């Protein structure tokens, strides 16, 4: 029996080889692995002694040879295969342990060049792994050092590795090589800015098993990108509290997306993936109070995201109610001392919380039998394209509130309406099946007087009934994309009722 060992990650390889030798297995190896094994006293055969051909081209070519792949791919129960091996003087290779050039580790280096990345694309390794995995009935294939122990244990106990284990190891190999190739193609695609390729293959690494998904009967796991952008939730460090759930992660991600619209001290409160309160101010304590005051009922059991460190005063205010998660760039020690009094609250530190993902990122929605893929909605509006369409123009204060409201309505489910006043939301109407209901719901849910408030809509008004309802509630200014066949009716109604209306020209459906 022979084993071919050629690994980039050399952890455990000497011990594995030593155990194989004790079991009567001959060891073949290449390059650095050969050097390490030989230096550790393992009797090892060089790959050139097997192929009869020297390693060449700086090691780029060493295992791509019939003496290697014939020995791996020959079906042991097929007489003609074994006869050909005999005629060609090729011996079987029964165990293949390979892990690949460190492409991932290379591209994660801050100063990596395209040439460095390409040089770390493995060719022979994936080829041998796939050959061995294809012939897993006869060959044990290992791509993860964690599996050395299982293989040795079964060989010691049974004299061979079970077919079930061989199958699982082969499956692991195909998952591994698929992820490796997807990582390479994704990296190369990003180098030229290709956004929506003809074939889209993505790879993610599991972060953790979750207790369940959206509901207890659904299985779930949390995965991360190979190169998550700065400011991504997956980069957050949990300082305190229970393990995050599926819904915790989803809701917190929504809170982060809304928070990144703001640069001044801001707090976003989210419940069931919808903002339920947003406040901005000169300090984070006041911002939290404004977010809380929008909807003291819904914030209970919700998510709080802040773009400034949480201080003692803000922590004390947060601790007055039950909050599932607080995520912020940092927490003072005094704030931690207060918040950690509640054992179940999750505290997440995301140092670069304000960082936005670069343009051209993709958003993916799974549909039955396929995917919907689009660029992320990374545009709010073009300031130069804002157009006052009514006789009355908004005041400077109203315009600031209109901009805040539009930043928030972009992140609630459509049809969506947001009311704002004094740099805080005061009423949010998300996820309605028609726009007038969204308007009425935002007014009904307002926790303070809507007199003098402004209104933002994620899409155009199909009828002037929304303007009428807004005026009846004392709303003085509206921002919406425009673009309806009935735009003029809404403009006329706004002029009639003394409301300022601004068209921003950008729709923000969120389904």
Secondary structure, 3 states (H helix, E strand, C coil): CEEEEEECCCCCHHHHHHHHHHCCCEEEECHHHHHHHHHCCCCEEEHHHHHCCCCECCCCECCCCHHHHHHHHCCCCCHHHHHHHHHHCCCCCCEEEEECCCHHHHHCCCCCCHHHHHHCCCCHHHHHHHHHHHCCCCCEEECCHHHHHHHHHHHHHHCCCCHHHHHHHHHHHHHHHHHHHHHHHHHHHHHCCCCCCCCCCCCEEEEEEECCCCCCCCCEEEEEECCCCCCCHHHCEEEECCCCCHHHHHHHHHHHHHHCCCCCEEEEEEECCEEEEEEEECCHHHHHHHHHHHCCCCCCCCEEEECCCECHHHHHHHCCCCCCEEEECCECHHHHHHHCCCCCCEEEECCCCCCCCCCCCEEEEEECCEEEEEECCCCCCCHHHCEECCCCCCCHHHHHHHHHHHHHHCCCCCCCEEEECCCEEEEEECCCCCHHHHHHHHHHHCCCCCCCCEEEECCCCCCCHHHHHHHHCCCCEEEECCCCCCHHHHHHHHHHHCCEEEECCCCCCCC
